[in-house]
Each structure stands twice: as structure tokens, then as C-alpha cells.
Amino acid sequence: MANSRSADKRNRQNATRKARNQALRSRMRTAVKKLRAAIQAGDGEQAKSLLPTTLSVVAATAQKGVIHKNAAARTQSRLTRAVNALGE
């Protein structure tokens, strides 16, 4: 229970930000999971079509500060390498 109006406002702001961050993180994880499933299945065509949107979602999540930019870069690099390995 907040003891002041400012603490009450801070609690409301934190709840709003937490909900937004959870939604963005969930969106990113779902996109990555779909791409990894396509890679695992060996479906190169679907993986190549999912790659640009997945990379975009990961970059947007990092830009909004939900994940660190290096974590986003690492994820993007690994996914891209995995998709490119399917084509070879």
C-alpha cells in the first residue's frame, strides 16, 4: 500500500510499463519460437520468409529497452546463421 500520492502514481506507472514490457517480450519470444520451429523442421522456405519479420520484432524489442541491444544482436545473428545454414 502506497503511503503517498507520488508512490501511488509510481506504482501505477510501474504496472503499466510491466504490462507493456511483458507483451513485447512475449511477442518477441513467439516470433523467435516460430522461426526456430521452422529451422528445426528443415523448412528453409518458411524460415526465410519468417526471418525478416522476426529480426524486426527482436530489434524493436531492444529499441524499446525491453532487452539489451547486445542480446538482440546475438539473437539476430544466431537466427540468421541458422537460416543460412539451411540453404547450403
FIPA-555318 format. One line per field, with one value per atom (N, C-alpha, C): y, z, x; residue in one letter; residue number from 1. Coordinates in nm, 2 decimals, decimal comma. Atoms other than C-alpha are relative to their C-alpha. Layout:
<sites>
v = c(Y  ...) .
w = c(Z  ...) .
u = c(X  ...) .
resn = c(A  ...) .
resi = c(NUM  ...) .
</sites>
This chain:
<sites>
v = c(-0,12  0,00  0,12  -0,12  0,33  0,10  -0,09  0,59  0,15  -0,14  0,90  -0,01  -0,01  1,02  -0,03  0,02  1,01  -0,15  0,14  0,65  -0,08  0,06  0,56  0,01  -0,03  0,72  -0,09  0,09  0,53  -0,14  0,14  0,20  -0,02  0,00  0,28  -0,01  -0,01  0,37  -0,14  0,13  0,05  -0,11  0,11  -0,17  0,02  -0,02  -0,01  -0,04  0,04  -0,05  -0,15  0,14  -0,40  -0,08  0,07  -0,50  0,02  -0,03  -0,33  -0,09  0,08  -0,50  -0,15  0,14  -0,84  -0,03  0,02  -0,80  0,00  -0,01  -0,70  -0,12  0,12  -0,98  -0,13  0,12  -1,24  0,00  -0,01  -1,11  -0,05  0,04  -1,15  -0,15  0,14  -1,49  -0,09  0,08  -1,62  0,00  -0,01  -1,49  -0,09  0,08  -1,65  -0,15  0,14  -1,98  -0,05  0,04  -1,99  -0,02  0,01  -1,93  -0,12  0,11  -2,19  -0,13  0,12  -2,44  -0,03  0,02  -2,39  -0,05  0,05  -2,43  -0,14  0,13  -2,74  -0,10  0,09  -2,89  -0,01  0,00  -2,81  0,07  -0,07  -2,59  0,13  -0,12  -2,34  0,11  -0,10  -2,16  0,08  -0,07  -2,08  0,07  -0,07  -1,99  0,13  -0,12  -1,75  0,11  -0,10  -1,58  0,05  -0,05  -1,56  0,09  -0,06  -1,43  0,16  -0,14  -1,06  0,06  -0,05  -1,01  -0,03  0,04  -1,20  0,10  -0,09  -0,98  0,14  -0,13  -0,67  0,01  0,01  -0,78  0,01  0,00  -0,85  0,14  -0,14  -0,51  0,10  -0,09  -0,33  -0,02  0,03  -0,50  0,06  -0,06  -0,39  0,15  -0,15  -0,04  0,06  -0,04  -0,01  -0,02  0,02  -0,12  -0,12  0,12  -0,45  -0,10  0,09  -0,65  0,09  -0,08  -0,53  -0,01  -0,01  -0,43  -0,11  0,11  -0,69  -0,13  0,13  -0,97  -0,01  0,00  -0,86  -0,04  0,02  -0,86  -0,15  0,14  -1,20  -0,10  0,08  -1,35  0,01  -0,02  -1,20  -0,07  0,07  -1,33  -0,15  0,14  -1,68  -0,05  0,03  -1,69  0,00  -0,02  -1,56  -0,11  0,11  -1,81  -0,13  0,13  -2,10  -0,01  0,00  -1,99  -0,02  0,01  -1,95  -0,14  0,14  -2,30  -0,09  0,09  -2,45  0,01  -0,02  -2,31  -0,07  0,06  -2,47  -0,15) .
w = c(0,00  0,00  0,00  0,02  -0,11  0,12  -0,11  0,17  -0,05  0,05  -0,06  -0,14  0,13  -0,38  -0,11  0,10  -0,56  -0,01  0,00  -0,45  -0,07  0,06  -0,57  -0,15  0,14  -0,91  -0,05  0,04  -0,93  -0,02  0,01  -0,87  -0,12  0,12  -1,15  -0,12  0,12  -1,39  -0,01  0,01  -1,30  -0,05  0,05  -1,36  -0,15  0,15  -1,70  -0,08  0,07  -1,80  0,00  -0,01  -1,68  -0,10  0,09  -1,88  -0,15  0,13  -2,19  -0,03  0,02  -2,15  -0,01  0,01  -2,09  -0,14  0,13  -2,41  -0,11  0,10  -2,61  0,00  -0,01  -2,47  -0,05  0,04  -2,53  -0,16  0,14  -2,89  -0,07  0,05  -2,95  0,02  -0,03  -2,79  -0,09  0,09  -3,00  -0,14  0,13  -3,32  -0,01  0,00  -3,23  0,00  -0,01  -3,14  -0,13  0,13  -3,47  -0,10  0,10  -3,67  0,04  -0,04  -3,46  -0,04  0,03  -3,52  -0,15  0,15  -3,90  -0,03  0,02  -3,88  0,04  -0,05  -3,67  -0,10  0,09  -3,92  -0,14  0,13  -4,21  -0,11  0,10  -4,38  -0,04  0,04  -4,55  -0,06  0,07  -4,75  0,11  -0,11  -4,44  0,09  -0,08  -4,24  -0,06  0,07  -4,50  0,00  0,00  -4,51  0,14  -0,14  -4,13  0,05  -0,05  -4,08  0,00  -0,01  -4,17  0,10  -0,10  -3,95  0,14  -0,14  -3,66  0,04  -0,03  -3,69  0,04  -0,02  -3,70  0,14  -0,14  -3,38  0,10  -0,10  -3,20  0,01  0,00  -3,30  0,07  -0,07  -3,19  0,15  -0,14  -2,86  0,07  -0,05  -2,80  0,00  0,02  -2,92  0,12  -0,10  -2,66  0,14  -0,13  -2,38  0,07  -0,07  -2,30  0,01  -0,01  -2,38  -0,04  0,03  -2,41  -0,15  0,15  -2,76  -0,04  0,04  -2,75  0,00  0,00  -2,66  -0,12  0,13  -2,96  -0,11  0,11  -3,18  -0,01  -0,01  -3,06  -0,05  0,05  -3,12  -0,15  0,14  -3,46  -0,08  0,07  -3,56  0,00  -0,01  -3,44  -0,09  0,09  -3,62  -0,14  0,14  -3,94  -0,04  0,03  -3,93  -0,02  0,01  -3,87  -0,13  0,12  -4,16  -0,12  0,11  -4,39  -0,01  0,00  -4,29  -0,07  0,07  -4,42  -0,15  0,15  -4,77  -0,06  0,05  -4,80  -0,02) .
u = c(0,08  0,00  0,09  -0,08  0,14  -0,03  0,02  0,19  -0,01  0,01  0,19  -0,06  0,06  0,03  0,11  -0,10  0,36  0,04  -0,02  0,42  -0,11  0,12  0,07  0,02  -0,02  0,15  0,11  -0,11  0,48  -0,04  0,05  0,30  -0,08  0,08  0,06  0,09  -0,09  0,34  0,08  -0,07  0,53  -0,09  0,09  0,23  -0,03  0,02  0,17  0,12  -0,12  0,53  0,03  -0,01  0,54  -0,09  0,09  0,24  0,05  -0,05  0,38  0,13  -0,12  0,72  -0,03  0,04  0,56  -0,06  0,06  0,36  0,10  -0,10  0,66  0,09  -0,09  0,88  -0,07  0,08  0,60  0,00  0,00  0,57  0,13  -0,13  0,94  0,02  -0,02  0,96  -0,08  0,08  0,67  0,06  -0,06  0,83  0,12  -0,12  1,16  -0,03  0,04  0,99  -0,05  0,05  0,81  0,11  -0,11  1,13  0,09  -0,08  1,32  -0,07  0,07  1,05  0,01  -0,01  1,07  0,14  -0,14  1,45  0,02  -0,01  1,42  -0,07  0,07  1,17  0,08  -0,08  1,42  -0,08  0,09  1,16  0,07  -0,08  1,40  -0,08  0,08  1,14  -0,08  0,08  0,92  0,10  -0,10  1,23  0,04  -0,04  1,34  -0,10  0,11  1,00  -0,02  0,02  0,98  0,12  -0,12  1,34  -0,01  0,00  1,29  -0,10  0,09  0,98  0,05  -0,05  1,14  0,12  -0,11  1,46  -0,05  0,06  1,24  -0,06  0,06  1,05  0,11  -0,11  1,37  0,07  -0,06  1,52  -0,09  0,09  1,21  -0,01  0,00  1,21  0,12  -0,13  1,57  -0,01  0,01  1,50  -0,09  0,09  1,22  0,06  -0,06  1,46  -0,04  0,05  1,29  0,11  -0,11  1,60  0,12  -0,13  1,97  0,03  -0,03  2,09  0,09  -0,09  2,37  -0,07  0,08  2,12  -0,08  0,07  1,92  0,09  -0,10  2,22  0,04  -0,04  2,33  -0,11  0,11  1,98  -0,02  0,01  1,96  0,11  -0,11  2,30  -0,02  0,01  2,23  -0,12  0,11  1,89  0,04  -0,04  2,04  0,09  -0,09  2,32  -0,07  0,07  2,08  -0,08  0,08  1,86  0,09  -0,10  2,16  0,05  -0,05  2,28  -0,10  0,11  1,95  0,02  -0,01  2,02  0,12  -0,12  2,36  -0,01) .
resn = c(M  M  M  A  A  A  N  N  N  S  S  S  R  R  R  S  S  S  A  A  A  D  D  D  K  K  K  R  R  R  N  N  N  R  R  R  Q  Q  Q  N  N  N  A  A  A  T  T  T  R  R  R  K  K  K  A  A  A  R  R  R  N  N  N  Q  Q  Q  A  A  A  L  L  L  R  R  R  S  S  S  R  R  R  M  M  M  R  R  R  T  T  T  A  A  A  V  V  V  K  K  K  K  K  K  L  L  L  R  R  R  A  A  A  A  A  A  I  I  I  Q  Q  Q  A  A  A  G  G  G  D  D  D  G  G  G  E  E  E  Q  Q  Q  A  A  A  K  K  K  S  S  S  L  L  L  L  L  L  P  P  P  T  T  T  T  T  T  L  L  L  S  S  S  V  V  V  V  V  V  A  A  A  A  A  A  T  T  T  A  A  A  Q  Q  Q  K  K  K  G  G  G  V  V  V  I  I  I  H  H  H  K  K  K  N  N  N  A  A  A  A  A  A  A  A  A  R  R  R  T  T  T  Q  Q  Q  S  S  S  R  R  R  L  L  L  T  T  T  R  R  R  A  A  A  V  V  V  N  N  N  A  A  A  L  L  L  G  G  G  E  E  E) .
resi = c(1  1  1  2  2  2  3  3  3  4  4  4  5  5  5  6  6  6  7  7  7  8  8  8  9  9  9  10  10  10  11  11  11  12  12  12  13  13  13  14  14  14  15  15  15  16  16  16  17  17  17  18  18  18  19  19  19  20  20  20  21  21  21  22  22  22  23  23  23  24  24  24  25  25  25  26  26  26  27  27  27  28  28  28  29  29  29  30  30  30  31  31  31  32  32  32  33  33  33  34  34  34  35  35  35  36  36  36  37  37  37  38  38  38  39  39  39  40  40  40  41  41  41  42  42  42  43  43  43  44  44  44  45  45  45  46  46  46  47  47  47  48  48  48  49  49  49  50  50  50  51  51  51  52  52  52  53  53  53  54  54  54  55  55  55  56  56  56  57  57  57  58  58  58  59  59  59  60  60  60  61  61  61  62  62  62  63  63  63  64  64  64  65  65  65  66  66  66  67  67  67  68  68  68  69  69  69  70  70  70  71  71  71  72  72  72  73  73  73  74  74  74  75  75  75  76  76  76  77  77  77  78  78  78  79  79  79  80  80  80  81  81  81  82  82  82  83  83  83  84  84  84  85  85  85  86  86  86  87  87  87  88  88  88) .
</sites>
